[in-house]
Amino acid sequence: METERRLFATESIGGRAVYKLHVVTVAAGILLVLYYRATHVPAAGEGRAAWLGMLAAELWYSVYWVITQSVRWSPVHRRPFRDRLAARYGEKLPCVDIFVCTADPHSEPPSLVISTTLSLMAYDYPTEKLSVYLSDDGGSILTFYAMWEASSFAKHWIPFCKRYNIEPRSPAAYFSESDGLQDLCTPKEWSFIKDMYDEMTERIDTAVMSGKIPEEIKENHKGFDEWNLEISSKDHQPIVQILIDGKDQNAVDNEGNVLPTLVYMAREKRPQHHHNFKAGALNALIRVSSVISNSPIIMNVDCDMYSNNKDTIRDSLCFFLDEEMGHKIGFVQYPQNYNNMTKNNIYGNSLEVLNKVELRGLDSVGGPLYIGTGCFHRREILCGRRFTVDYKEDWNGGIKDKIQENIYEIEEKAKSLATCTYEHDTQWGDEIGVKYGCPVEDVITGLAIHCRGWESICNSPTRPAFLGVGPTTLAQTILQHKRWSEGSFSIFVSKYCPFLFGHGKIKLRHQMGYCIYGLWAPNSLATLYYVTIPSLALLKGAPLFPEIASPWIAPFICVFFVKNMYSLYEALSCGETLKGMVEWTKNVASQKNKLVPLWSH
């Protein structure tokens, strides 16, 4: 009976017996390898230094392998029950604020940004309880123009999506995948909406290419007056424009239904003030949204990660509103999935193992890390609240309780919260909001939330919640891994090192799980040594491995084959293909760009 009242279930992942047999076998092999190294040290002048270097590299690999097992021992799968949520709460659900961040209209085309924005506005959720905010760190009139166009198109797009229950609700993704024949709508209506969308994107793309907005268009909205010839992307006043006011009775779609609130924000930028990149933009959004909608739930997503699942908000609320465990949950993280990966994925960029094994493994020891996109937070935890057993969330706050104020007064108040001096002598970026001072601010923010006593949830639905664009070339892959490795390593050597910052606050296995990514970069040094020194030593007649006829070769072969065979099984079970892995291995071997060593994942 108790189980029937739960809004989500926690299910253990199968295959643990095979996994534990693999762990015991590899651990035994590693111990034998280390014993061999320690008891067969050659005499001075016969390659002792190289031998000890091999021992150091193998010790490093062994420690890192143990760390990687922290997330593989007992992974779990979470299953939300939307039907129980609907039966219990109906439409009496919390308000939700959605944050989208963009920075450059040329590297992140406005037509792409608004397609993501429209997909978020079209969630299967009461529209009067949705507020969508776009932070434009480029402060571009081109992006504002695209948002203005989207606010008009939304009047047709949102009812079209809900009337025919279509997915995905990103118009760019939907029209690229569908010809309308499989939908319930008539070909005439499908063509009408598609033509409207194509005409809108053509106007936007033309404006971006020309770099200016026609004067007759500027007359349609007061927001265009914010831009003049003196404004640049790095030097401009705060701009806040409410394009759709959800409290306005006239803000309705073409069927008379209320539209979600839609807000454009460009925080103030001045050359003499550091803006703290994406973390600064998110903190400005937290403050600006507090005077417009102030919803108790905040979701943030990158501008190139569109909503692919109309039920994502309701799924997330199953965790927050669960009577037994909901009060412990600080945030719900969704995996990062891409829609441009080939079937064979020759560069290994689909992150399938990370999404389906490592994040779920972290979920079993306290929760996955915050990866900066596709995440639902309680507003209170982003404002620094610590977990207490008796804490009760007020789910009734939000836009519907806001007093009807003059929209101009609200905008002016919001602008004062987006100035570049507002945070001076405050705890913003430290104890409040997203943390500053690290290239991967999302990870240390999540770590701090966990250290304040909150847990997190990884929800990985069958239909991915979000889809984006991943790297598809070797150069892009190397650059992405370089950024991730550098950022994660900078955390490990800072005051936010999980073993130090998390000591006594989160479980040891949770600390180890965080360190998997922080140790990516130094693994490259051990790998470089391991692949170069044995060959050079062999040329000098000083072999660093046992002869093939020696019984000591067995543990080396055992570790190599058992570990890699299990990694192959793990990857294939997560959806990778054998051909893709073979091609990926060839690229790694030819370019020597792999940072993760043989014994680690």
Solvent accessible surface area in square Angstrom, and as a share of the most:
residue,aa,sasa,rsa
1,M,170,0.76
2,E,92,0.41
3,T,98,0.57
4,E,110,0.49
5,R,118,0.43
6,R,43,0.16
7,L,0,0.00
8,F,2,0.01
9,A,24,0.18
10,T,71,0.41
11,E,59,0.27
12,S,98,0.63
13,I,46,0.23
14,G,60,0.58
15,G,36,0.34
16,R,56,0.20
17,A,83,0.64
18,V,86,0.49
19,Y,0,0.00
20,K,79,0.33
21,L,125,0.62
22,H,11,0.05
23,V,21,0.12
24,V,99,0.57
25,T,42,0.25
26,V,1,0.00
27,A,33,0.26
28,A,49,0.38
29,G,3,0.03
30,I,8,0.04
31,L,123,0.61
32,L,86,0.43
33,V,0,0.00
34,L,30,0.15
35,Y,122,0.46
36,Y,16,0.06
37,R,0,0.00
38,A,62,0.48
39,T,71,0.41
40,H,77,0.34
41,V,57,0.33
42,P,29,0.18
43,A,53,0.41
44,A,75,0.58
45,G,85,0.82
46,E,113,0.50
47,G,24,0.23
48,R,103,0.38
49,A,85,0.66
50,A,22,0.17
51,W,14,0.05
52,L,80,0.40
53,G,18,0.18
54,M,0,0.00
55,L,32,0.16
56,A,60,0.46
57,A,6,0.05
58,E,0,0.00
59,L,84,0.42
60,W,85,0.30
61,Y,4,0.02
62,S,11,0.07
63,V,88,0.50
64,Y,1,0.00
65,W,8,0.03
66,V,79,0.45
67,I,11,0.06
68,T,1,0.00
69,Q,17,0.07
70,S,6,0.04
71,V,0,0.00
72,R,9,0.03
73,W,103,0.36
74,S,42,0.27
75,P,5,0.03
76,V,20,0.11
77,H,43,0.19
78,R,17,0.06
79,R,112,0.41
80,P,28,0.17
81,F,29,0.12
82,R,98,0.36
83,D,102,0.53
84,R,63,0.23
85,L,1,0.00
86,A,52,0.40
87,A,94,0.73
88,R,87,0.32
89,Y,62,0.24
90,G,32,0.31
91,E,100,0.45
92,K,174,0.74
93,L,6,0.03
94,P,3,0.02
95,C,0,0.00
96,V,0,0.00
97,D,0,0.00
98,I,0,0.00
99,F,2,0.01
100,V,0,0.00
101,C,18,0.11
102,T,8,0.04
103,A,54,0.42
104,D,55,0.29
105,P,14,0.09
106,H,130,0.58
107,S,82,0.53
108,E,50,0.22
109,P,56,0.35
110,P,1,0.01
111,S,21,0.13
112,L,60,0.30
113,V,1,0.01
114,I,0,0.00
115,S,3,0.02
116,T,1,0.01
117,T,0,0.00
118,L,0,0.00
119,S,0,0.00
120,L,0,0.00
121,M,0,0.00
122,A,0,0.00
123,Y,1,0.00
124,D,53,0.27
125,Y,5,0.02
126,P,14,0.09
127,T,17,0.10
128,E,78,0.35
129,K,16,0.07
130,L,0,0.00
131,S,1,0.00
132,V,0,0.00
133,Y,0,0.00
134,L,0,0.00
135,S,1,0.00
136,D,1,0.00
137,D,17,0.09
138,G,7,0.06
139,G,3,0.03
140,S,16,0.10
141,I,30,0.15
142,L,12,0.06
143,T,3,0.02
144,F,0,0.00
145,Y,2,0.01
146,A,0,0.00
147,M,0,0.00
148,W,53,0.19
149,E,12,0.05
150,A,0,0.00
151,S,11,0.07
152,S,58,0.37
153,F,6,0.02
154,A,0,0.00
155,K,84,0.35
156,H,50,0.22
157,W,0,0.00
158,I,4,0.02
159,P,5,0.03
160,F,0,0.00
161,C,0,0.00
162,K,72,0.31
163,R,107,0.39
164,Y,42,0.16
165,N,95,0.49
166,I,4,0.02
167,E,52,0.24
168,P,3,0.02
169,R,8,0.03
170,S,2,0.01
171,P,0,0.00
172,A,44,0.34
173,A,9,0.07
174,Y,4,0.02
175,F,19,0.08
176,S,92,0.59
177,E,119,0.54
178,S,23,0.15
179,D,75,0.39
180,G,6,0.06
181,L,130,0.65
182,Q,147,0.65
183,D,38,0.20
184,L,154,0.77
185,C,8,0.05
186,T,77,0.45
187,P,99,0.62
188,K,172,0.73
189,E,39,0.17
190,W,29,0.10
191,S,48,0.31
192,F,110,0.46
193,I,6,0.03
194,K,55,0.23
195,D,77,0.40
196,M,43,0.19
197,Y,17,0.06
198,D,58,0.30
199,E,95,0.43
200,M,3,0.01
201,T,20,0.11
202,E,116,0.52
203,R,109,0.40
204,I,1,0.00
205,D,58,0.30
206,T,80,0.46
207,A,6,0.05
208,V,27,0.15
209,M,171,0.76
210,S,65,0.42
211,G,47,0.46
212,K,143,0.60
213,I,6,0.03
214,P,57,0.36
215,E,116,0.52
216,E,117,0.53
217,I,27,0.14
218,K,59,0.25
219,E,146,0.65
220,N,89,0.46
221,H,37,0.16
222,K,73,0.31
223,G,0,0.00
224,F,5,0.02
225,D,117,0.61
226,E,29,0.13
227,W,33,0.11
228,N,92,0.47
229,L,186,0.92
230,E,157,0.71
231,I,31,0.16
232,S,55,0.35
233,S,55,0.36
234,K,153,0.65
235,D,50,0.26
236,H,2,0.01
237,Q,52,0.23
238,P,18,0.11
239,I,0,0.00
240,V,0,0.00
241,Q,5,0.02
242,I,8,0.04
243,L,24,0.12
244,I,10,0.05
245,D,17,0.09
246,G,13,0.12
247,K,36,0.15
248,D,56,0.29
249,Q,167,0.74
250,N,129,0.66
251,A,16,0.12
252,V,45,0.26
253,D,10,0.05
254,N,89,0.46
255,E,90,0.41
256,G,50,0.48
257,N,77,0.39
258,V,53,0.30
259,L,2,0.01
260,P,0,0.00
261,T,1,0.01
262,L,0,0.00
263,V,0,0.00
264,Y,0,0.00
265,M,0,0.00
266,A,0,0.00
267,R,19,0.07
268,E,25,0.11
269,K,16,0.07
270,R,71,0.26
271,P,103,0.65
272,Q,136,0.60
273,H,49,0.22
274,H,128,0.57
275,H,62,0.28
276,N,31,0.16
277,F,130,0.54
278,K,58,0.25
279,A,3,0.02
280,G,3,0.03
281,A,3,0.02
282,L,8,0.04
283,N,0,0.00
284,A,1,0.01
285,L,0,0.00
286,I,4,0.02
287,R,13,0.05
288,V,0,0.00
289,S,0,0.00
290,S,37,0.24
291,V,27,0.16
292,I,2,0.01
293,S,0,0.00
294,N,59,0.30
295,S,0,0.00
296,P,10,0.06
297,I,1,0.01
298,I,2,0.01
299,M,0,0.00
300,N,5,0.03
301,V,2,0.01
302,D,37,0.19
303,C,3,0.02
304,D,44,0.23
305,M,4,0.02
306,Y,17,0.06
307,S,3,0.02
308,N,9,0.04
309,N,13,0.07
310,K,30,0.13
311,D,16,0.09
312,T,1,0.00
313,I,2,0.01
314,R,31,0.11
315,D,2,0.01
316,S,1,0.00
317,L,2,0.01
318,C,0,0.00
319,F,0,0.00
320,F,5,0.02
321,L,11,0.06
322,D,4,0.02
323,E,112,0.50
324,E,91,0.41
325,M,34,0.15
326,G,0,0.00
327,H,57,0.25
328,K,73,0.31
329,I,0,0.00
330,G,0,0.00
331,F,0,0.00
332,V,0,0.00
333,Q,0,0.00
334,Y,1,0.01
335,P,7,0.04
336,Q,37,0.17
337,N,29,0.15
338,Y,25,0.09
339,N,76,0.39
340,N,50,0.26
341,M,44,0.20
342,T,97,0.56
343,K,171,0.72
344,N,39,0.20
345,N,12,0.06
346,I,62,0.31
347,Y,42,0.16
348,G,30,0.29
349,N,3,0.02
350,S,14,0.09
351,L,31,0.15
352,E,40,0.18
353,V,13,0.07
354,L,34,0.17
355,N,4,0.02
356,K,79,0.33
357,V,18,0.10
358,E,4,0.02
359,L,0,0.00
360,R,39,0.14
361,G,0,0.00
362,L,0,0.00
363,D,5,0.03
364,S,34,0.22
365,V,3,0.02
366,G,19,0.18
367,G,0,0.00
368,P,0,0.00
369,L,12,0.06
370,Y,3,0.01
371,I,38,0.20
372,G,2,0.02
373,T,3,0.02
374,G,3,0.03
375,C,0,0.00
376,F,1,0.00
377,H,2,0.01
378,R,3,0.01
379,R,19,0.07
380,E,62,0.28
381,I,0,0.00
382,L,10,0.05
383,C,53,0.32
384,G,23,0.22
385,R,94,0.34
386,R,145,0.53
387,F,47,0.19
388,T,65,0.38
389,V,123,0.71
390,D,115,0.60
391,Y,26,0.10
392,K,172,0.73
393,E,31,0.14
394,D,93,0.48
395,W,52,0.18
396,N,103,0.53
397,G,20,0.19
398,G,5,0.05
399,I,4,0.02
400,K,104,0.44
401,D,90,0.47
402,K,58,0.25
403,I,141,0.71
404,Q,112,0.50
405,E,56,0.25
406,N,75,0.39
407,I,46,0.23
408,Y,122,0.46
409,E,107,0.48
410,I,5,0.03
411,E,6,0.03
412,E,104,0.47
413,K,95,0.40
414,A,0,0.00
415,K,30,0.13
416,S,60,0.39
417,L,28,0.14
418,A,1,0.01
419,T,36,0.21
420,C,31,0.18
421,T,70,0.41
422,Y,86,0.33
423,E,33,0.15
424,H,98,0.44
425,D,154,0.80
426,T,64,0.37
427,Q,101,0.45
428,W,39,0.14
429,G,8,0.08
430,D,70,0.36
431,E,70,0.32
432,I,46,0.23
433,G,10,0.09
434,V,3,0.02
435,K,12,0.05
436,Y,41,0.16
437,G,83,0.80
438,C,20,0.12
439,P,101,0.63
440,V,27,0.15
441,E,20,0.09
442,D,23,0.12
443,V,24,0.14
444,I,0,0.00
445,T,4,0.03
446,G,0,0.00
447,L,0,0.00
448,A,5,0.04
449,I,1,0.01
450,H,4,0.02
451,C,14,0.08
452,R,30,0.11
453,G,38,0.36
454,W,4,0.01
455,E,55,0.25
456,S,1,0.01
457,I,0,0.00
458,C,3,0.02
459,N,1,0.00
460,S,18,0.11
461,P,32,0.20
462,T,145,0.84
463,R,89,0.33
464,P,43,0.27
465,A,3,0.02
466,F,1,0.00
467,L,23,0.11
468,G,1,0.01
469,V,87,0.50
470,G,6,0.06
471,P,15,0.10
472,T,67,0.39
473,T,63,0.37
474,L,34,0.17
475,A,75,0.58
476,Q,88,0.39
477,T,7,0.04
478,I,68,0.35
479,L,80,0.40
480,Q,34,0.15
481,H,57,0.25
482,K,104,0.44
483,R,158,0.58
484,W,69,0.24
485,S,3,0.02
486,E,93,0.42
487,G,1,0.01
488,S,15,0.09
489,F,71,0.30
490,S,36,0.24
491,I,8,0.04
492,F,50,0.21
493,V,97,0.56
494,S,41,0.26
495,K,142,0.60
496,Y,21,0.08
497,C,9,0.05
498,P,3,0.02
499,F,65,0.27
500,L,132,0.66
501,F,48,0.20
502,G,0,0.00
503,H,138,0.62
504,G,76,0.73
505,K,112,0.48
506,I,21,0.10
507,K,129,0.55
508,L,113,0.56
509,R,79,0.29
510,H,3,0.01
511,Q,10,0.05
512,M,27,0.12
513,G,0,0.00
514,Y,9,0.03
515,C,1,0.00
516,I,2,0.01
517,Y,15,0.06
518,G,4,0.04
519,L,9,0.05
520,W,29,0.10
521,A,25,0.19
522,P,22,0.14
523,N,0,0.00
524,S,31,0.20
525,L,128,0.64
526,A,12,0.09
527,T,26,0.15
528,L,111,0.55
529,Y,63,0.24
530,Y,37,0.14
531,V,81,0.46
532,T,49,0.28
533,I,43,0.22
534,P,22,0.14
535,S,66,0.43
536,L,99,0.49
537,A,10,0.08
538,L,116,0.58
539,L,149,0.74
540,K,179,0.76
541,G,61,0.59
542,A,20,0.15
543,P,77,0.48
544,L,5,0.03
545,F,73,0.30
546,P,14,0.09
547,E,131,0.59
548,I,142,0.72
549,A,93,0.72
550,S,31,0.20
551,P,111,0.70
552,W,66,0.23
553,I,30,0.15
554,A,57,0.44
555,P,10,0.06
556,F,22,0.09
557,I,73,0.37
558,C,39,0.23
559,V,0,0.00
560,F,86,0.36
561,F,111,0.46
562,V,45,0.26
563,K,10,0.04
564,N,49,0.25
565,M,115,0.51
566,Y,19,0.07
567,S,26,0.17
568,L,44,0.22
569,Y,106,0.40
570,E,11,0.05
571,A,8,0.06
572,L,71,0.35
573,S,77,0.50
574,C,7,0.04
575,G,53,0.51
576,E,29,0.13
577,T,29,0.17
578,L,101,0.50
579,K,131,0.55
580,G,2,0.02
581,M,43,0.19
582,V,69,0.40
583,E,56,0.25
584,W,71,0.25
585,T,76,0.44
586,K,120,0.51
587,N,34,0.17
588,V,29,0.17
589,A,67,0.52
590,S,79,0.51
591,Q,94,0.42
592,K,156,0.66
593,N,39,0.20
594,K,69,0.29
595,L,46,0.23
596,V,16,0.09
597,P,5,0.03
598,L,75,0.38
599,W,11,0.04
600,S,10,0.06
601,H,63,0.28
